[in-house]
Amino acid sequence: MKQKELLALARNTNTSDLIREASVIRDKGYGSLVTYSPKVFIPLTHLCRDVCHYCTFAKTPKRISSPYMSVEEVVDSAKRAEALGCKEALFTLGERPELRYSTARKALSSMGYTTTLEYLKVASQAVIDNTELLPHLNPGCMSLKEILELRPVSASMGMMLESSSKRFCMIRHFSVLFGFKILNNHFLNMTIFIMAFSYINQRLDSLLPGFTYTN
């Protein structure tokens, strides 16, 4: 598509029009072909240092029977999945839970590790050694060094990115700081804050035209 056409789509708020145009582009490129890769879900740990209120995966130590799956449990799950025709092992886990929970630190220490990423590498290697499944890792934010450390034991790695906009991230930072200062544990203030926070995120471009953020 030409730049002019793309810009026109970006300004189009009619969902039906966008779906119709997306369908045309999809059919031109791929036709009716649908590909997928059967995979097994391996929740290495439900513990997480973050508190994302939309998340239904993360749990606190009191709500789980064990901080981490054992390597034996991981391999057993992978083998059973392979027998059912799965091709990938999708490792899901919370982000660096050892930074928040002593339960996670103690569990890792008892197994001979200091970080969840160290243990993830071992668990992923165990899947490679014992099955034909391809590990896919979702460990959250990582440094380049950590990514390179896990690269030999993963076919791919994924991370949920809420935004790559510096303006968006900056206003969220300010709105959260402001909100926590006025909340003072009052339910009404919290409700107002949540409503205002959502409005700011949705109206960012109109609220801050031309705003730029430099570090």
MARBA-3410 file (N, C-alpha, C, O; in Angstrom, 1 decimal):
215
0.8,-1.2,0.0,0.0,0.0,0.0,0.9,1.3,0.0,2.0,1.3,0.5 ~ 0.4,2.3,-0.6,1.1,3.6,-0.7,0.9,4.3,0.7,0.0,4.1,1.4 ~ 1.9,5.2,0.9,1.9,5.9,2.2,0.5,6.7,2.4,0.0,6.7,3.5 ~ 0.0,7.3,1.3,-1.2,8.0,1.4,-2.4,7.1,1.9,-3.2,7.5,2.7 ~ -2.4,5.9,1.3,-3.5,5.0,1.7,-3.3,4.5,3.2,-4.3,4.3,3.9
-2.1,4.3,3.6,-1.8,3.9,5.0,-2.3,5.0,6.0,-2.9,4.7,7.0 ~ -2.0,6.2,5.6,-2.3,7.3,6.5,-3.9,7.5,6.6,-4.4,7.8,7.6 ~ -4.5,7.2,5.5,-6.0,7.3,5.4,-6.6,6.2,6.3,-7.6,6.4,7.1 ~ -6.0,5.0,6.3,-6.4,3.9,7.2,-6.2,4.3,8.7,-7.1,4.0,9.5 ~ -5.1,4.9,9.0,-4.8,5.3,10.3,-5.8,6.3,10.9,-6.1,6.3,12.1
-6.4,7.1,10.0,-7.4,8.0,10.5,-8.9,7.5,10.5,-9.8,8.1,11.0 ~ -9.0,6.3,9.9,-10.3,5.6,9.8,-10.7,5.0,11.1,-10.0,4.1,11.6 ~ -11.8,5.4,11.7,-12.3,4.8,13.0,-13.4,3.8,12.8,-14.0,3.3,13.7 ~ -13.7,3.5,11.5,-14.8,2.6,11.2,-14.3,1.2,11.2,-13.5,0.8,10.3 ~ -14.6,0.4,12.3,-14.1,-0.9,12.4,-14.4,-1.8,11.2,-13.5,-2.6,10.8
-15.6,-1.7,10.7,-15.9,-2.6,9.6,-15.1,-2.3,8.4,-14.7,-3.3,7.7 ~ -14.8,-1.1,8.1,-13.9,-0.7,7.0,-12.5,-1.3,7.2,-11.9,-1.8,6.2 ~ -12.0,-1.2,8.4,-10.6,-1.7,8.7,-10.6,-3.2,8.6,-9.6,-3.7,8.0 ~ -11.6,-3.9,9.0,-11.6,-5.3,8.9,-11.7,-5.8,7.5,-11.0,-6.7,7.1 ~ -12.5,-5.1,6.7,-12.6,-5.4,5.3,-11.2,-5.2,4.6,-10.8,-6.0,3.7
-10.6,-4.1,4.8,-9.3,-3.8,4.2,-8.2,-4.8,4.6,-7.4,-5.2,3.8 ~ -8.2,-5.1,5.9,-7.2,-6.1,6.5,-7.4,-7.5,5.8,-6.5,-8.2,5.5 ~ -8.7,-7.8,5.6,-9.0,-9.1,5.0,-8.5,-9.2,3.5,-8.0,-10.2,3.1 ~ -8.6,-8.1,2.8,-8.1,-8.0,1.4,-6.6,-8.2,1.4,-6.1,-8.9,0.6 ~ -5.9,-7.5,2.3,-4.4,-7.6,2.4,-4.0,-9.0,2.8,-3.0,-9.5,2.2
-4.7,-9.6,3.7,-4.4,-10.9,4.2,-4.5,-11.9,3.0,-3.7,-12.8,2.8 ~ -5.6,-11.8,2.3,-5.9,-12.8,1.2,-4.9,-12.6,0.1,-4.6,-13.6,-0.6 ~ -4.5,-11.4,-0.2,-3.5,-11.2,-1.2,-2.2,-11.9,-0.9,-1.5,-12.4,-1.7 ~ -1.8,-11.8,0.4,-0.5,-12.4,0.8,-0.6,-13.9,1.1,0.4,-14.6,0.8 ~ -1.6,-14.4,1.7,-1.6,-15.7,2.2,-2.8,-16.6,1.8,-2.9,-17.8,2.0
-3.8,-15.9,1.1,-5.0,-16.7,0.7,-5.7,-17.2,1.9,-5.9,-16.5,2.9 ~ -6.2,-18.4,1.9,-7.0,-19.0,3.0,-6.1,-20.0,3.8,-6.6,-20.7,4.7 ~ -4.8,-19.9,3.7,-3.9,-20.7,4.4,-3.8,-20.3,5.9,-3.5,-19.1,6.1 ~ -4.0,-21.2,6.8,-3.8,-20.9,8.2,-2.8,-21.9,8.8,-2.9,-23.1,8.6 ~ -1.7,-21.3,9.4,-0.7,-22.2,10.0,-0.8,-22.1,11.5,-1.2,-21.1,12.1
-0.4,-23.1,12.2,-0.3,-23.1,13.6,0.7,-24.2,14.1,1.1,-25.1,13.4 ~ 1.1,-24.0,15.3,2.1,-25.0,15.9,1.5,-25.5,17.2,1.4,-24.7,18.2 ~ 1.2,-26.7,17.3,0.7,-27.3,18.6,1.7,-27.2,19.7,2.9,-27.6,19.5 ~ 1.3,-26.6,20.8,2.3,-26.5,21.9,1.7,-26.8,23.2,0.5,-26.8,23.4 ~ 2.6,-27.1,24.1,2.2,-27.4,25.5,2.6,-26.2,26.4,3.6,-25.6,26.2
1.7,-25.9,27.3,1.8,-24.7,28.2,2.6,-25.2,29.4,2.1,-26.1,30.2 ~ 3.8,-24.7,29.7,4.6,-25.1,30.9,4.7,-23.8,31.8,5.6,-23.0,31.6 ~ 3.9,-23.7,32.8,4.0,-22.6,33.8,5.1,-22.8,34.8,4.8,-23.4,35.9 ~ 6.3,-22.5,34.5,7.4,-22.8,35.3,7.3,-22.2,36.7,7.6,-22.8,37.7 ~ 6.7,-21.0,36.8,6.3,-20.4,38.1,5.2,-19.4,37.8,5.2,-18.7,36.8
4.3,-19.3,38.8,3.2,-18.3,38.8,3.6,-17.1,39.6,2.9,-16.1,39.6 ~ 4.7,-17.1,40.2,5.2,-16.0,41.0,5.7,-14.9,40.1,6.3,-15.2,39.1 ~ 5.5,-13.6,40.5,6.0,-12.5,39.7,6.2,-11.3,40.5,5.5,-11.1,41.5 ~ 7.2,-10.5,40.2,7.5,-9.3,40.9,6.5,-8.2,40.6,6.4,-7.3,41.4 ~ 5.9,-8.2,39.5,5.0,-7.2,39.1,3.6,-7.4,39.6,3.2,-8.4,40.1
2.8,-6.3,39.6,1.4,-6.3,40.0,0.6,-5.7,38.9,0.1,-4.6,39.0 ~ 0.4,-6.5,37.9,-0.5,-6.0,36.7,-1.9,-6.5,37.0,-2.2,-7.7,37.0 ~ -2.8,-5.5,37.2,-4.1,-5.9,37.7,-5.0,-6.6,36.7,-6.0,-7.2,37.0 ~ -4.6,-6.6,35.4,-5.3,-7.3,34.4,-4.9,-8.7,34.3,-5.5,-9.5,33.6 ~ -3.8,-9.1,35.0,-3.2,-10.4,34.8,-3.9,-11.5,35.6,-4.2,-11.3,36.8
-4.2,-12.6,35.0,-4.9,-13.7,35.7,-3.9,-14.9,35.9,-4.3,-15.9,36.4 ~ -2.7,-14.7,35.4,-1.7,-15.7,35.5,-0.9,-15.7,36.9,-0.8,-16.7,37.5 ~ -0.5,-14.5,37.3,0.4,-14.4,38.4,-0.4,-14.7,39.7,-1.6,-14.4,39.9 ~ 0.3,-15.4,40.7,-0.3,-15.7,42.0,0.7,-15.4,43.1,1.9,-15.3,42.8 ~ 0.2,-15.2,44.3,1.1,-15.0,45.4,1.5,-16.3,46.0,0.8,-17.3,45.7
2.5,-16.4,46.8,3.0,-17.7,47.4,1.9,-18.4,48.1,1.9,-19.7,48.1 ~ 1.0,-17.7,48.8,-0.1,-18.4,49.5,-1.1,-19.2,48.6,-1.8,-20.0,49.1 ~ -1.1,-18.8,47.4,-2.1,-19.4,46.5,-1.5,-20.5,45.6,-2.2,-20.9,44.6 ~ -0.3,-20.9,45.8,0.3,-22.0,45.0,0.9,-23.0,45.9,1.2,-22.8,47.0 ~ 0.9,-24.2,45.3,1.4,-25.4,46.1,3.0,-25.5,46.1,3.6,-26.0,47.1
3.6,-24.9,45.1,5.0,-24.9,45.0,5.5,-23.7,44.2,4.9,-23.3,43.2 ~ 6.6,-23.1,44.6,7.1,-21.9,43.9,7.4,-22.1,42.4,7.2,-21.3,41.6 ~ 8.0,-23.3,42.1,8.5,-23.6,40.8,8.1,-25.1,40.4,8.0,-25.9,41.3 ~ 7.9,-25.3,39.2,7.8,-26.7,38.7,9.2,-27.3,38.8,10.2,-26.6,38.6 ~ 9.3,-28.6,39.1,10.6,-29.2,39.1,11.0,-29.6,37.7,10.2,-29.6,36.8
12.3,-29.8,37.5,12.7,-30.2,36.1,12.1,-31.5,35.7,11.7,-31.7,34.5 ~ 11.9,-32.4,36.7,11.2,-33.6,36.4,9.8,-33.4,35.9,9.3,-34.1,35.0 ~ 9.1,-32.5,36.5,7.7,-32.2,36.1,7.7,-31.5,34.8,6.8,-31.8,34.0 ~ 8.6,-30.7,34.5,8.7,-30.0,33.2,8.9,-31.1,32.1,8.2,-31.1,31.1 ~ 9.9,-32.0,32.3,10.2,-33.0,31.3,9.0,-34.0,31.1,8.7,-34.3,30.0
8.4,-34.3,32.2,7.2,-35.2,32.1,6.1,-34.6,31.3,5.4,-35.2,30.5 ~ 5.8,-33.3,31.6,4.8,-32.6,30.9,5.1,-32.5,29.4,4.2,-32.7,28.5 ~ 6.4,-32.2,29.1,6.8,-32.1,27.7,6.7,-33.5,27.0,6.3,-33.5,25.8 ~ 7.1,-34.5,27.6,7.0,-35.9,27.0,5.5,-36.2,26.7,5.3,-36.8,25.6 ~ 4.7,-36.0,27.6,3.3,-36.3,27.4,2.7,-35.5,26.3,1.9,-36.0,25.5
3.1,-34.2,26.2,2.6,-33.3,25.1,3.2,-33.8,23.8,2.4,-33.8,22.8 ~ 4.4,-34.3,23.8,5.0,-34.7,22.5,4.2,-36.0,22.0,4.0,-36.1,20.8 ~ 3.8,-36.8,22.9,3.1,-38.0,22.5,1.7,-37.7,21.9,1.2,-38.4,21.2 ~ 1.2,-36.5,22.3,-0.1,-36.0,21.8,0.1,-35.2,20.5,-0.9,-34.7,20.0 ~ 1.3,-35.0,20.0,1.5,-34.3,18.8,2.0,-32.9,18.9,2.1,-32.2,17.9
2.3,-32.4,20.1,2.8,-31.1,20.2,4.2,-30.9,19.6,5.0,-31.9,19.6 ~ 4.5,-29.7,19.2,5.8,-29.4,18.6,6.6,-28.4,19.4,7.8,-28.3,19.2 ~ 6.0,-27.6,20.2,6.6,-26.6,21.0,6.3,-26.7,22.5,5.3,-27.2,22.9 ~ 7.3,-26.2,23.3,7.1,-26.1,24.7,7.1,-24.6,25.1,8.1,-24.0,25.0 ~ 5.9,-24.1,25.4,5.8,-22.7,25.7,6.0,-22.5,27.2,5.1,-22.8,28.1
7.1,-22.0,27.6,7.4,-21.7,29.0,6.8,-20.3,29.4,7.2,-19.3,28.8 ~ 5.9,-20.3,30.3,5.4,-19.1,30.8,5.8,-18.9,32.3,5.9,-19.9,33.0 ~ 6.1,-17.7,32.7,6.5,-17.5,34.1,6.4,-16.0,34.4,6.3,-15.2,33.6 ~ 6.4,-15.8,35.7,6.4,-14.4,36.2,7.8,-13.8,36.0,8.8,-14.5,35.8 ~ 7.9,-12.5,36.1,9.1,-11.8,35.9,9.9,-11.6,37.2,9.4,-10.9,38.1
11.1,-12.2,37.2,12.0,-12.1,38.4,11.3,-12.1,39.7,11.5,-11.2,40.5 ~ 10.6,-13.2,40.0,9.9,-13.2,41.3,10.8,-13.2,42.5,10.4,-12.8,43.6 ~ 12.0,-13.6,42.3,13.0,-13.6,43.5,13.3,-12.2,44.0,13.7,-12.1,45.1 ~ 13.0,-11.2,43.2,13.2,-9.8,43.7,12.1,-9.4,44.6,12.2,-8.4,45.3 ~ 11.0,-10.1,44.6,9.9,-9.7,45.5,9.6,-10.7,46.6,9.3,-10.3,47.7
9.7,-12.0,46.3,9.3,-13.0,47.3,10.5,-13.8,47.8,11.3,-14.3,47.1 ~ 10.6,-13.9,49.2,11.6,-14.7,49.8,11.4,-16.2,49.5,12.3,-17.0,49.4 ~ 10.1,-16.5,49.3,9.7,-17.9,48.9,10.4,-18.3,47.6,10.9,-19.4,47.5 ~ 10.5,-17.4,46.6,11.1,-17.7,45.4,12.7,-17.8,45.6,13.3,-18.7,45.0 ~ 13.2,-16.9,46.4,14.7,-16.9,46.6,15.1,-18.2,47.3,16.1,-18.8,46.9
14.3,-18.6,48.3,14.6,-19.9,49.0,14.5,-21.1,48.1,15.3,-22.0,48.2 ~ 13.5,-21.1,47.3,13.3,-22.3,46.4,14.4,-22.4,45.4,14.9,-23.5,45.1 ~ 14.8,-21.2,44.8,15.9,-21.2,43.9,17.2,-21.7,44.6,18.0,-22.5,44.0 ~ 17.4,-21.2,45.8,18.7,-21.5,46.5,18.7,-23.0,46.8,19.8,-23.6,46.7 ~ 17.6,-23.6,47.1,17.6,-25.0,47.5,17.9,-25.9,46.3,18.3,-27.0,46.4
17.7,-25.3,45.1,17.9,-26.0,43.8,19.3,-25.7,43.3,19.8,-26.3,42.3 ~ 20.0,-24.7,43.9,21.3,-24.4,43.4,21.4,-23.2,42.5,22.4,-23.0,41.8 ~ 20.3,-22.4,42.5,20.3,-21.2,41.6,20.1,-19.9,42.3,19.6,-19.9,43.5 ~ 20.4,-18.8,41.7,20.1,-17.5,42.3,19.1,-16.7,41.6,18.5,-15.8,42.2 ~ 18.8,-17.0,40.3,17.8,-16.3,39.6,16.8,-17.3,38.9,17.2,-18.4,38.6
15.7,-16.8,38.6,14.7,-17.6,37.8,15.2,-17.8,36.4,14.9,-18.9,35.8 ~ 15.9,-16.9,35.8,16.4,-17.0,34.5,17.4,-18.2,34.4,17.5,-18.9,33.4 ~ 18.2,-18.3,35.4,19.2,-19.4,35.5,18.5,-20.7,35.5,18.8,-21.7,34.7 ~ 17.4,-20.8,36.3,16.6,-22.1,36.3,15.9,-22.3,35.0,15.8,-23.5,34.6 ~ 15.4,-21.3,34.4,14.7,-21.4,33.2,15.6,-22.0,32.1,15.2,-22.8,31.3
16.8,-21.6,32.1,17.8,-22.1,31.1,18.0,-23.6,31.3,18.0,-24.4,30.3 ~ 18.1,-24.0,32.5,18.2,-25.5,32.8,17.0,-26.3,32.4,17.1,-27.3,31.8 ~ 15.8,-25.7,32.7,14.6,-26.4,32.4,14.4,-26.5,30.9,13.9,-27.5,30.4 ~ 14.7,-25.4,30.2,14.6,-25.5,28.8,15.6,-26.5,28.1,15.2,-27.2,27.2 ~ 16.8,-26.5,28.6,17.7,-27.5,28.1,17.3,-28.9,28.4,17.5,-29.8,27.6
16.6,-29.1,29.5,16.1,-30.5,29.8,15.0,-30.9,28.8,15.0,-32.1,28.4 ~ 14.2,-30.0,28.3,13.2,-30.3,27.3,13.9,-30.6,26.0,13.5,-31.6,25.3 ~ 15.0,-29.9,25.7,15.7,-30.2,24.4,16.4,-31.6,24.5,16.4,-32.3,23.5 ~ 17.0,-31.9,25.7,17.7,-33.2,25.9,16.8,-34.4,25.9,17.2,-35.5,25.5 ~ 15.5,-34.2,26.3,14.6,-35.3,26.5,13.5,-35.4,25.5,12.7,-36.4,25.5
13.3,-34.4,24.7,12.2,-34.5,23.7,12.6,-33.8,22.4,13.8,-33.3,22.3 ~ 11.7,-33.8,21.4,12.0,-33.1,20.2,11.3,-31.8,20.1,11.2,-31.1,19.1 ~ 10.7,-31.4,21.2,10.0,-30.1,21.3,10.9,-28.9,21.2,12.0,-29.0,21.6 ~ 10.4,-27.8,20.6,11.2,-26.6,20.5,10.7,-25.6,21.6,9.6,-25.3,21.7 ~ 11.6,-25.3,22.6,11.2,-24.4,23.7,11.0,-22.9,23.2,11.8,-22.4,22.4
9.9,-22.4,23.7,9.6,-20.9,23.4,9.5,-20.3,24.8,8.7,-20.7,25.6 ~ 10.3,-19.2,25.1,10.4,-18.7,26.4,9.7,-17.3,26.5,9.9,-16.5,25.6 ~ 9.0,-17.1,27.6,8.4,-15.8,27.9,8.7,-15.4,29.3,7.9,-15.4,30.2 ~ 10.0,-14.9,29.5,10.4,-14.6,30.9,10.3,-13.1,31.3,10.7,-12.8,32.4 ~ 9.7,-12.3,30.4,9.6,-10.9,30.7,10.8,-10.1,30.3,11.5,-10.5,29.4
11.0,-8.9,30.9,12.0,-8.0,30.5,13.4,-8.6,30.8,13.6,-9.1,31.9 ~ 14.3,-8.5,29.8,15.7,-9.0,30.0,16.7,-8.0,29.4,16.4,-7.2,28.5 ~ 17.9,-8.1,29.9,19.0,-7.4,29.3,19.5,-8.1,28.1,19.2,-9.3,27.9 ~ 20.3,-7.5,27.3,20.9,-8.1,26.1,21.7,-9.3,26.5,21.7,-10.4,25.8 ~ 22.4,-9.2,27.6,23.3,-10.3,28.1,22.4,-11.5,28.4,22.8,-12.6,28.1
21.3,-11.3,29.1,20.4,-12.4,29.5,19.7,-13.0,28.3,19.6,-14.2,28.2 ~ 19.4,-12.2,27.3,18.8,-12.7,26.1,19.8,-13.7,25.4,19.4,-14.8,24.9 ~ 21.0,-13.2,25.3,22.1,-14.0,24.6,22.3,-15.3,25.4,22.7,-16.3,24.8 ~ 22.2,-15.2,26.7,22.4,-16.4,27.6,21.3,-17.5,27.3,21.6,-18.7,27.4 ~ 20.1,-17.0,27.1,19.0,-18.0,26.8,18.9,-18.4,25.4,18.2,-19.4,25.1
19.5,-17.7,24.5,19.3,-18.0,23.1,19.7,-19.4,22.7,18.9,-20.0,21.9 ~ 20.7,-20.0,23.2,21.1,-21.4,22.8,20.0,-22.4,23.2,20.0,-23.5,22.6 ~ 19.1,-22.1,24.1,18.2,-23.1,24.6,16.7,-22.7,24.2,15.8,-23.2,24.8 ~ 16.6,-21.8,23.3,15.2,-21.4,22.9,15.1,-21.2,21.4,16.0,-20.6,20.7 ~ 14.0,-21.7,20.8,13.8,-21.5,19.4,13.3,-20.1,19.2,13.6,-19.5,18.1
12.7,-19.5,20.2,12.2,-18.1,20.1,11.9,-17.6,21.5,11.7,-18.4,22.4 ~ 11.8,-16.3,21.7,11.5,-15.7,22.9,10.5,-14.6,22.7,10.5,-14.0,21.6 ~ 9.6,-14.4,23.6,8.5,-13.4,23.5,8.4,-12.6,24.7,8.7,-13.0,25.8 ~ 7.9,-11.4,24.5,7.6,-10.5,25.6,6.4,-9.6,25.2,6.4,-9.1,24.1 ~ 5.5,-9.4,26.1,4.4,-8.5,25.9,4.9,-7.0,26.0,5.4,-6.6,27.1
4.7,-6.3,25.0,5.1,-4.9,24.9,3.9,-4.0,24.9,3.1,-4.0,23.9 ~ 3.6,-3.3,26.0,2.4,-2.5,26.1,2.5,-1.2,25.2,1.5,-0.8,24.6 ~ 3.7,-0.7,25.1,3.9,0.5,24.3,5.4,0.7,24.0,6.2,0.4,24.9 ~ 5.7,1.2,22.8,7.1,1.6,22.5,7.2,3.2,22.4,8.2,3.7,22.0 ~ 6.1,3.8,22.8,6.0,5.3,22.7,6.6,5.9,24.0,6.1,5.6,25.1
7.6,6.8,23.8,8.2,7.4,25.0,7.1,8.4,25.6,7.1,8.5,26.8 ~ 6.3,9.0,24.8,5.3,9.9,25.3,4.3,9.2,26.1,3.9,9.6,27.2 ~ 3.9,8.0,25.6,2.9,7.2,26.3,3.4,6.7,27.7,2.7,6.8,28.7 ~ 4.6,6.2,27.7,5.2,5.7,28.9,5.5,6.9,29.9,5.3,6.6,31.1 ~ 5.8,8.0,29.4,6.1,9.2,30.3,4.8,9.6,31.0,4.8,9.8,32.2
3.7,9.8,30.3,2.5,10.3,30.9,1.9,9.2,31.8,1.4,9.6,32.9 ~ 2.1,8.0,31.5,1.7,6.9,32.5,2.5,7.0,33.8,1.9,6.8,34.8 ~ 3.8,7.3,33.6,4.6,7.4,34.8,4.1,8.5,35.7,4.0,8.4,36.9 ~ 3.9,9.7,35.1,3.4,10.9,35.9,2.0,10.6,36.5,1.8,11.0,37.6 ~ 1.1,10.0,35.7,-0.2,9.8,36.2,-0.3,8.9,37.3,-1.0,9.0,38.3
0.6,7.8,37.3,0.7,6.9,38.4,1.2,7.5,39.6,0.7,7.3,40.7 ~ 2.3,8.3,39.5,2.9,9.0,40.7,1.8,9.9,41.3,1.7,10.0,42.5 ~ 1.2,10.7,40.4,0.2,11.7,40.9,-1.0,10.9,41.6,-1.5,11.3,42.6 ~ -1.4,9.8,41.0,-2.5,9.1,41.5,-2.2,8.5,42.9,-3.1,8.6,43.8 ~ -1.0,8.0,43.1,-0.7,7.4,44.4,-0.6,8.5,45.5,-0.8,8.2,46.7
-0.3,9.7,45.1,-0.2,10.8,46.1,-1.5,11.2,46.6,-1.7,11.6,47.7 ~ -2.6,11.1,45.7,-3.9,11.6,46.1,-4.8,10.5,46.6,-5.8,10.8,47.2 ~ -4.4,9.2,46.4,-5.3,8.1,46.8,-5.6,8.1,48.3,-6.7,8.2,48.7 ~ -4.5,8.0,49.0,-4.6,8.0,50.5,-5.6,6.9,51.0,-6.3,7.1,52.0 ~ -5.6,5.8,50.2,-6.5,4.7,50.6,-8.0,4.9,50.6,-8.7,4.2,51.2
-8.4,6.0,49.9,-9.9,6.2,49.8,-10.4,5.6,48.5,-9.9,5.9,47.4 ~ -11.5,4.9,48.7,-12.0,4.2,47.5,-12.5,5.1,46.4,-12.3,4.9,45.2 ~ -13.1,6.2,46.9,-13.7,7.2,45.9,-12.5,7.8,45.1,-12.6,7.9,43.9 ~ -11.4,8.2,45.8,-10.3,8.7,45.1,-9.7,7.7,44.1,-9.3,8.1,43.0 ~ -9.7,6.5,44.5,-9.1,5.4,43.6,-10.0,5.3,42.4,-9.5,5.1,41.3
-11.3,5.3,42.6,-12.2,5.2,41.4,-12.0,6.4,40.4,-11.9,6.2,39.2 ~ -11.9,7.6,41.0,-11.6,8.8,40.2,-10.3,8.6,39.5,-10.2,9.0,38.3 ~ -9.3,8.2,40.2,-8.0,8.0,39.6,-8.0,7.1,38.4,-7.4,7.3,37.4 ~ -8.6,5.9,38.6,-8.7,4.9,37.5,-9.4,5.5,36.3,-8.9,5.2,35.2 ~ -10.4,6.2,36.5,-11.2,6.8,35.4,-10.3,7.8,34.7,-10.3,7.8,33.5
-9.6,8.6,35.5,-8.8,9.7,34.9,-7.6,9.1,34.2,-7.2,9.5,33.1 ~ -7.0,8.0,34.8,-5.9,7.3,34.2,-6.2,6.8,32.8,-5.5,6.9,31.9 ~ -7.4,6.1,32.7,-7.8,5.6,31.5,-8.1,6.6,30.4,-7.7,6.5,29.2 ~ -8.7,7.8,30.9,-9.0,8.8,29.9,-7.7,9.4,29.4,-7.6,9.7,28.2 ~ -6.7,9.6,30.3,-5.4,10.2,29.8,-4.7,9.3,28.8,-4.2,9.8,27.8
-4.7,8.0,29.1,-4.1,7.1,28.1,-4.8,7.1,26.8,-4.1,7.0,25.7 ~ -6.1,7.2,26.8,-6.9,7.2,25.5,-6.8,8.5,24.8,-6.9,8.6,23.5 ~ -6.5,9.6,25.5,-6.5,10.9,24.8,-5.1,11.6,24.8,-5.0,12.8,24.7 ~ -4.1,10.8,24.9,-2.7,11.3,25.0,-2.3,12.2,23.9,-1.8,13.3,24.2 ~ -2.6,11.9,22.7,-2.1,12.7,21.6,-2.8,14.1,21.6,-2.2,15.1,21.2
-4.1,14.1,22.0,-4.8,15.3,21.9,-4.4,16.2,23.2,-4.5,17.4,23.1 ~ -4.1,15.5,24.3,-3.8,16.3,25.5,-2.4,16.9,25.4,-2.1,18.0,25.9 ~ -1.4,16.2,24.7,-0.1,16.6,24.7,0.4,16.7,23.2,1.3,16.0,22.8 ~ -0.1,17.6,22.4,0.3,17.7,21.1,1.8,18.2,21.0,2.1,19.2,21.6 ~ 2.6,17.4,20.2,3.9,17.9,20.0,4.8,17.6,21.2,6.0,18.0,21.2
4.3,16.9,22.2,5.2,16.6,23.4,6.3,15.6,23.1,6.0,14.6,22.4 ~ 7.5,15.9,23.5,8.6,15.0,23.3,9.3,14.8,24.6,9.3,15.7,25.4 ~ 9.8,13.6,24.7,10.5,13.2,26.0,11.9,12.9,25.7,12.2,12.1,24.8 ~ 12.8,13.6,26.4,14.3,13.3,26.2,14.8,12.9,27.5,14.5,13.4,28.6 ~ 15.7,11.9,27.5,16.2,11.4,28.8,17.5,12.1,29.1,18.1,11.8,30.2
END
